Amino acid sequence: MTFRILLTLYFSEEYSRRKSIGLWIMSEISIIASDVQAVVCSAIALNILFKLPLWAGCIITVLDTFTFLCLHIFGIRSLEFFFVCLVGVMAVCFFWNFTMNPPAAGELLDGLRPTLPSYGLRTAVGIVGSVILPQNYYVHR
């Protein structure tokens, strides 16, 4: 979308032009902040998994984001098919791992009861915030 279309989305009869522009700027800043957080977290994950430097993880994350954007050129169905393939690969790897190292039945039943250690509350709140908050910005734009 162009800048002009974005501005017209934020104008309404309820707010003045100045307030609308202020709300638009604040929402763009919050979206950018959540995107930066996602890139940095991806770089940290790649560092933990593959011992890549953080700058390399950021570059890989940016490149795969642009890959997804380029797949969108071929139509939404091709992009959806690509994501279905990725989810399929994850499912195959999960079930392969599950069959190679099957857990005990007692451990499976223990996993059905949600528990949270006292030191994990901040981590749980952070995970919920990092997963739900960025999508909330996009949905309510």
Protein Blocks (a to p, Z undefined) as FASTA:
>chain_A
ZZklmmmmmgcfkbcfklmmmmmmmmmmmmmmmmmmmmmmmmmmmmmmnopafklmmmmm
mmmmmmmmmmmmnojklmmmmmmmmmmmmmmmmmmmmmmmccdfklmmmmmpccddfklm
mmmmmmmmmmmmmmmmmmmZZ
